[in-house]
Structures are given as C-alpha cells and as structure tokens.
Amino acid sequence: MNKMVELFDDFITKAIVMTENIMVEDYKDSNRLSEFTQNRERLMAIIEQISMQIQWDEVSLENRHEIDRKIEFIKKIDVQLLTLLQEHKDEIRTEIEQTFKQKENIKGYNLTDVK
C-alpha cells in the first residue's frame, strides 16, 4: 500500500475516533463542541486533499473496500451525531422557553400589594 493511501486511512480512522469521542460528551460545554467542529472541518479538508492525490485505480480492491467500509461507518456515526445534536438543540430550546415563561409570570406579580 502506498504512503498516501496509508495516510488517508490513518486520517479516516482519526475522524472515526474523534466523532465517537464527541458522541459521549455532555454537549453543555459549547467550547468543546466548537473545538470539535473546527478540528473535524480541518481534518475533512485534509482527507479531501489527500484523496485527490491518490491514484485510486492503482489501489488494490481490498484496500479500497476497507476504506469504503470506513467511510460508510463515518456516514453512519455522523447521522447518529446529528440526531444527538438535534435532541440537545431541542432540550436547549425547551429550557429557554421555560425560562422565558417563568420570567413573564414573575413580571405579572405586583409585589407592592403584598401585606
């Protein structure tokens, strides 16, 4: 296997590990989520650049199959991650709505009439 294919495979594996690690996070740490997003974006750009330099017709069928399998796995865990993030977004939205309603309810109290 040539060096570029090995490098490509290594970076794909790093993307899998990175994504699996963020999936077990709490998501309340927005800085951690932001760092993940930025790092993942850079990693995917690197993977794309490497893939353009590989002569895929010269890569063995077995290696291409293994790489395809990893790419499909990334797609699968990306869907899972998006689902988790959507659930987190919905939780945050609910919390904001509840906080706003509580604030509005408190505004309605006239504390000067309390004896």
Backbone as a chain_set.jsonl record, in Angstrom:
{"seq": "MNKMVELFDDFITKAIVMTENIMVEDYKDSNRLSEFTQNRERLMAIIEQISMQIQWDEVSLENRHEIDRKIEFIKKIDVQLLTLLQEHKDEIRTEIEQTFKQKENIKGYNLTDVK", "coords": {"N": [[0.862, -1.176, 0.0], [0.6, 2.175, -0.848], [2.151, 5.201, 0.435], [0.421, 7.459, 0.529], [-2.115, 6.329, 0.538], [-2.019, 4.956, 2.936], [-1.756, 7.133, 4.671], [-4.175, 8.421, 4.146], [-5.94, 6.457, 5.1], [-5.201, 6.475, 7.81], [-6.022, 9.061, 8.582], [-8.757, 8.884, 8.126], [-9.401, 7.013, 10.065], [-8.765, 8.535, 12.331], [-10.766, 10.46, 12.144], [-13.003, 8.898, 12.648], [-12.526, 8.067, 15.307], [-12.467, 10.576, 16.584], [-15.087, 11.467, 16.17], [-16.58, 9.476, 17.456], [-15.719, 9.93, 20.061], [-16.758, 12.499, 20.65], [-19.411, 11.959, 20.669], [-20.059, 10.906, 23.126], [-19.969, 12.987, 24.81], [-21.192, 15.642, 26.959], [-22.325, 17.874, 25.8], [-22.987, 20.273, 26.917], [-20.841, 21.851, 27.265], [-20.051, 24.231, 25.347], [-17.74, 25.211, 24.205], [-16.111, 22.971, 23.869], [-17.581, 21.557, 21.988], [-17.492, 23.352, 19.889], [-14.726, 23.373, 19.365], [-14.442, 20.725, 18.519], [-15.957, 20.793, 16.156], [-14.506, 22.62, 14.562], [-11.995, 21.311, 14.42], [-12.745, 18.933, 13.219], [-13.658, 19.836, 10.783], [-11.259, 20.807, 9.65], [-9.831, 18.395, 9.55], [-11.375, 16.898, 7.735], [-10.976, 18.433, 5.456], [-8.287, 17.996, 5.02], [-8.33, 15.248, 4.543], [-9.775, 15.241, 2.173], [-7.961, 16.58, 0.466], [-5.822, 14.761, 0.456], [-7.079, 12.553, -0.7], [-7.438, 13.42, -3.307], [-4.924, 13.236, -4.315], [-4.362, 10.613, -4.6], [-3.987, 7.841, -6.707], [-6.559, 6.186, -7.468], [-7.218, 4.001, -9.067], [-4.98, 2.491, -8.98], [-4.88, 1.435, -6.485], [-5.294, -1.41, -4.479], [-8.108, -3.629, -4.738], [-8.998, -4.715, -2.359], [-7.99, -2.918, -0.412], [-9.341, -0.603, -1.184], [-11.936, -1.427, -0.676], [-11.867, -1.701, 2.118], [-11.374, 0.954, 2.898], [-13.673, 2.161, 1.85], [-15.545, 0.931, 3.486], [-14.908, 2.084, 5.969], [-15.485, 4.744, 5.424], [-18.242, 4.607, 4.98], [-18.956, 3.89, 7.561], [-18.289, 6.222, 8.931], [-20.199, 7.94, 7.836], [-22.483, 6.764, 8.904], [-22.117, 7.118, 11.718], [-22.074, 9.859, 11.737], [-24.719, 10.512, 11.157], [-25.891, 9.562, 13.494], [-24.654, 11.293, 15.32], [-25.663, 13.766, 14.458], [-28.334, 13.384, 15.096], [-28.172, 13.238, 17.901], [-27.239, 15.83, 18.435], [-29.383, 17.32, 17.482], [-31.353, 16.563, 19.305], [-30.215, 17.676, 21.597], [-30.33, 20.365, 20.903], [-33.107, 20.707, 20.863], [-33.659, 20.31, 23.591], [-32.36, 22.513, 24.716], [-33.826, 24.569, 23.54], [-36.314, 24.118, 24.741], [-35.658, 24.614, 27.433], [-35.032, 27.35, 27.273], [-37.513, 28.392, 26.489], [-39.034, 27.733, 28.766], [-37.732, 29.241, 30.723], [-38.216, 31.821, 29.766], [-41.015, 31.908, 29.971], [-41.307, 31.672, 32.749], [-40.103, 34.033, 33.538], [-41.89, 35.881, 32.448], [-44.16, 35.232, 33.949], [-43.33, 35.997, 36.501], [-43.098, 38.73, 36.152], [-45.725, 39.463, 36.201], [-46.507, 39.58, 38.829], [-47.452, 41.778, 41.384], [-45.668, 43.118, 43.631], [-45.907, 45.21, 45.404], [-48.397, 45.253, 46.477], [-48.433, 43.301, 48.356], [-49.01, 42.328, 51.677]], "CA": [[0.0, 0.0, 0.0], [1.477, 3.343, -0.914], [2.137, 6.106, 1.597], [-0.753, 8.336, 0.538], [-3.268, 5.522, 0.925], [-1.855, 4.735, 4.378], [-2.056, 8.409, 5.315], [-5.616, 8.591, 4.003], [-6.561, 5.515, 6.024], [-4.95, 6.973, 9.169], [-6.863, 10.227, 8.844], [-10.139, 8.397, 8.216], [-9.504, 6.406, 11.396], [-8.803, 9.641, 13.293], [-12.1, 11.075, 12.063], [-13.927, 7.985, 13.33], [-12.265, 8.162, 16.745], [-12.875, 11.907, 17.02], [-16.552, 11.532, 16.164], [-17.066, 8.606, 18.53], [-15.431, 10.59, 21.341], [-17.663, 13.629, 20.897], [-20.766, 11.439, 20.859], [-20.285, 10.596, 24.541], [-19.852, 14.242, 25.551], [-22.408, 16.183, 27.549], [-22.751, 18.938, 24.887], [-23.221, 21.542, 27.629], [-19.624, 22.625, 27.083], [-20.118, 24.685, 23.96], [-16.377, 25.368, 23.697], [-15.657, 21.64, 23.438], [-18.308, 21.263, 20.757], [-16.951, 24.247, 18.875], [-13.4, 22.852, 19.015], [-14.651, 19.515, 17.727], [-16.433, 21.181, 14.83], [-13.392, 23.213, 13.827], [-10.992, 20.282, 14.158], [-13.316, 17.97, 12.268], [-13.666, 20.505, 9.489], [-9.878, 20.778, 9.146], [-9.487, 17.011, 9.253], [-12.049, 16.51, 6.499], [-10.313, 19.138, 4.352], [-7.034, 17.27, 4.784], [-8.7, 13.971, 3.916], [-10.146, 15.531, 0.781], [-6.736, 16.879, -0.269], [-5.072, 13.512, 0.279], [-7.802, 11.679, -1.64], [-7.232, 13.909, -4.666], [-3.568, 12.895, -4.747], [-4.247, 9.159, -4.72], [-4.412, 7.217, -7.963], [-7.424, 5.143, -6.926], [-7.21, 2.8, -9.902], [-3.778, 1.719, -8.645], [-5.057, 0.893, -5.14], [-5.893, -2.746, -4.559], [-9.539, -3.709, -4.477], [-9.156, -4.994, -0.925], [-7.769, -1.659, 0.309], [-10.455, 0.301, -1.496], [-13.104, -1.934, 0.038], [-11.682, -1.363, 3.536], [-11.554, 2.409, 3.017], [-15.107, 2.413, 1.635], [-16.249, 0.491, 4.697], [-14.679, 3.1, 6.993], [-16.221, 5.953, 5.028], [-19.649, 4.324, 5.269], [-19.113, 3.937, 9.011], [-18.294, 7.646, 9.295], [-21.517, 8.46, 7.476], [-23.451, 6.221, 9.864], [-21.996, 7.784, 13.016], [-22.445, 11.263, 11.532], [-26.173, 10.574, 11.297], [-26.157, 9.419, 14.923], [-24.228, 12.53, 15.968], [-26.636, 14.807, 14.12], [-29.537, 13.105, 15.889], [-27.879, 13.65, 19.276], [-27.168, 17.291, 18.469], [-30.751, 17.831, 17.317], [-32.005, 16.366, 20.598], [-29.655, 18.684, 22.501], [-30.894, 21.644, 20.476], [-34.495, 20.736, 21.329], [-33.62, 20.481, 25.044], [-31.984, 23.915, 24.966], [-34.976, 25.389, 23.152], [-37.322, 23.939, 25.79], [-35.176, 25.34, 28.615], [-35.173, 28.786, 27.006], [-38.945, 28.697, 26.532], [-39.477, 27.671, 30.161], [-37.162, 30.392, 31.417], [-38.94, 33.0, 29.308], [-42.363, 31.867, 30.565], [-41.167, 31.963, 34.176], [-39.829, 35.472, 33.645], [-43.148, 36.571, 32.174], [-45.043, 35.004, 35.093], [-42.835, 36.806, 37.621], [-43.417, 40.122, 35.839], [-47.133, 39.682, 36.493], [-46.737, 39.777, 40.269], [-47.325, 43.139, 41.888], [-45.169, 42.919, 44.974], [-46.222, 46.347, 46.259], [-49.686, 44.97, 47.125], [-48.27, 42.231, 49.349], [-49.005, 42.888, 53.032]], "C": [[0.906, 1.237, 0.0], [1.228, 4.299, 0.248], [0.885, 6.971, 1.662], [-2.003, 7.569, 0.961], [-3.213, 5.241, 2.424], [-2.21, 5.994, 5.155], [-3.557, 8.677, 5.283], [-6.352, 7.707, 5.007], [-6.381, 5.969, 7.475], [-5.865, 8.146, 9.513], [-8.339, 9.847, 8.925], [-10.366, 7.79, 9.6], [-9.56, 7.483, 12.475], [-10.172, 10.317, 13.295], [-13.131, 10.205, 12.78], [-13.771, 8.117, 14.836], [-12.753, 9.499, 17.297], [-14.397, 12.004, 17.138], [-17.133, 10.667, 17.275], [-16.837, 9.246, 19.899], [-16.403, 11.722, 21.64], [-19.083, 13.138, 21.147], [-21.068, 11.104, 22.316], [-20.158, 11.839, 25.423], [-21.221, 14.692, 26.042], [-23.061, 17.235, 26.648], [-23.075, 20.239, 25.601], [-21.997, 22.447, 27.522], [-19.547, 23.046, 25.616], [-18.73, 24.9, 23.364], [-15.844, 24.052, 23.157], [-16.31, 21.273, 22.115], [-17.79, 22.121, 19.601], [-15.568, 23.779, 18.411], [-13.524, 21.616, 18.151], [-15.029, 19.877, 16.295], [-15.296, 21.735, 13.98], [-12.341, 22.168, 13.457], [-11.487, 19.284, 13.118], [-13.324, 18.566, 10.868], [-12.275, 20.488, 8.85], [-9.473, 19.366, 8.731], [-10.124, 16.553, 7.94], [-11.431, 17.205, 5.283], [-9.0, 18.439, 4.001], [-7.315, 15.95, 4.075], [-9.047, 14.182, 2.446], [-8.91, 15.802, -0.071], [-5.925, 15.617, -0.545], [-5.756, 12.639, -0.772], [-7.616, 12.117, -3.086], [-5.85, 13.539, -5.201], [-3.369, 11.391, -4.948], [-4.742, 8.716, -6.098], [-5.244, 5.993, -7.576], [-7.442, 3.883, -7.77], [-5.98, 1.926, -9.645], [-3.862, 1.091, -7.25], [-5.767, -0.457, -5.261], [-7.366, -2.705, -4.179], [-9.816, -3.93, -2.995], [-8.996, -3.718, -0.097], [-8.895, -0.661, 0.046], [-11.716, -0.123, -0.757], [-13.03, -1.559, 1.524], [-11.905, 0.141, 3.767], [-13.021, 2.779, 2.826], [-15.919, 2.04, 2.866], [-16.109, 1.519, 5.81], [-15.447, 4.383, 6.683], [-17.711, 5.77, 5.29], [-19.917, 4.361, 6.771], [-19.147, 5.379, 9.504], [-19.662, 8.258, 8.982], [-22.569, 8.018, 8.493], [-23.348, 6.937, 11.211], [-22.27, 9.276, 12.907], [-23.953, 11.447, 11.685], [-26.551, 10.47, 12.772], [-25.796, 10.696, 15.671], [-25.212, 13.661, 15.678], [-27.934, 14.621, 14.9], [-29.339, 13.553, 17.33], [-27.847, 15.175, 19.402], [-28.546, 17.925, 18.3], [-31.524, 17.691, 18.62], [-31.521, 17.401, 21.611], [-30.225, 20.064, 22.176], [-32.335, 21.784, 20.967], [-34.571, 20.935, 22.839], [-33.313, 21.933, 25.404], [-33.158, 24.827, 24.645], [-36.058, 25.318, 24.229], [-36.931, 24.697, 27.053], [-35.349, 26.845, 28.445], [-36.64, 29.195, 27.078], [-39.465, 28.704, 27.963], [-38.97, 28.877, 30.948], [-37.904, 31.669, 31.037], [-40.339, 33.049, 29.936], [-42.31, 32.193, 32.052], [-40.917, 33.447, 34.395], [-41.11, 36.268, 33.435], [-44.122, 36.411, 33.346], [-44.629, 35.859, 36.287], [-43.149, 38.285, 37.389], [-44.853, 40.456, 36.233], [-47.424, 39.916, 37.968], [-46.527, 41.232, 40.626], [-46.94, 43.028, 43.337], [-45.482, 44.095, 45.922], [-47.552, 46.15, 46.996], [-49.586, 43.907, 48.211], [-48.179, 42.842, 50.731], [-48.387, 41.935, 53.982]], "O": [[1.864, 1.314, 0.77], [0.219, 4.205, 0.946], [0.344, 7.191, 2.745], [-2.855, 8.11, 1.667], [-4.238, 5.283, 3.104], [-2.889, 5.927, 6.18], [-4.138, 9.109, 6.278], [-7.277, 8.159, 5.681], [-7.307, 5.86, 8.278], [-6.415, 8.21, 10.613], [-9.087, 10.428, 9.711], [-11.398, 8.026, 10.228], [-10.323, 7.357, 13.433], [-10.673, 10.701, 14.352], [-14.029, 10.723, 13.444], [-14.757, 8.261, 15.559], [-13.38, 9.546, 18.355], [-14.918, 12.563, 18.104], [-18.07, 11.078, 17.959], [-17.672, 9.115, 20.794], [-16.826, 11.881, 22.785], [-19.875, 13.838, 21.778], [-22.237, 11.029, 22.695], [-20.232, 11.744, 26.648], [-22.258, 14.194, 25.604], [-24.269, 17.451, 26.75], [-23.408, 21.225, 24.944], [-22.103, 23.665, 27.67], [-19.044, 22.311, 24.766], [-18.555, 24.785, 22.15], [-15.199, 24.021, 22.109], [-15.653, 20.736, 21.222], [-17.671, 21.647, 18.471], [-15.272, 23.788, 17.216], [-12.802, 21.465, 17.165], [-14.48, 19.326, 15.34], [-15.143, 21.363, 12.816], [-11.855, 22.139, 12.327], [-10.732, 18.851, 12.247], [-13.032, 17.879, 9.889], [-12.131, 20.194, 7.664], [-8.848, 19.171, 7.689], [-9.474, 15.893, 7.129], [-11.374, 16.623, 4.2], [-8.648, 18.31, 2.828], [-6.622, 15.582, 3.126], [-8.657, 13.392, 1.586], [-8.813, 15.315, -1.197], [-5.406, 15.43, -1.645], [-5.093, 12.055, -1.629], [-7.633, 11.286, -3.994], [-5.637, 13.531, -6.413], [-2.316, 10.958, -5.416], [-5.783, 9.166, -6.577], [-4.707, 4.903, -7.38], [-7.662, 2.794, -7.239], [-5.945, 0.762, -10.045], [-2.998, 0.296, -6.88], [-6.708, -0.618, -6.038], [-7.804, -1.855, -3.403], [-10.774, -3.381, -2.45], [-9.782, -3.47, 0.818], [-9.341, 0.038, 0.956], [-12.473, 0.717, -0.271], [-14.03, -1.146, 2.11], [-12.556, 0.533, 4.735], [-13.552, 3.616, 3.556], [-16.858, 2.74, 3.242], [-17.075, 1.8, 6.52], [-15.99, 5.024, 7.583], [-18.371, 6.69, 5.773], [-20.978, 4.81, 7.205], [-19.935, 5.722, 10.386], [-20.208, 9.011, 9.788], [-23.433, 8.8, 8.889], [-24.365, 7.323, 11.787], [-22.661, 9.9, 13.893], [-24.406, 12.427, 12.276], [-27.423, 11.197, 13.248], [-26.536, 11.135, 16.551], [-25.552, 14.43, 16.577], [-28.557, 15.598, 15.316], [-30.224, 14.174, 17.919], [-28.368, 15.735, 20.366], [-28.838, 18.953, 18.91], [-32.268, 18.595, 19.002], [-32.311, 17.938, 22.387], [-30.56, 20.833, 23.077], [-32.735, 22.851, 21.432], [-35.448, 21.65, 23.323], [-33.94, 22.505, 26.296], [-33.45, 25.756, 25.399], [-36.649, 26.337, 24.587], [-37.77, 25.349, 27.674], [-35.766, 27.533, 29.376], [-36.972, 30.226, 27.662], [-40.246, 29.578, 28.337], [-39.705, 29.459, 31.746], [-38.185, 32.505, 31.896], [-40.789, 34.106, 30.378], [-43.17, 32.911, 32.562], [-41.455, 34.045, 35.327], [-41.38, 37.221, 34.165], [-44.83, 37.355, 33.695], [-45.482, 36.384, 37.003], [-43.436, 39.011, 38.341], [-45.159, 41.603, 36.561], [-48.499, 40.408, 38.31], [-45.541, 41.847, 40.217], [-47.807, 42.859, 44.195], [-45.325, 43.956, 47.135], [-47.805, 46.797, 48.012], [-50.564, 43.645, 48.912], [-47.387, 43.756, 50.961], [-48.291, 42.226, 55.174]]}, "num_chains": 1, "name": "protein.A"}
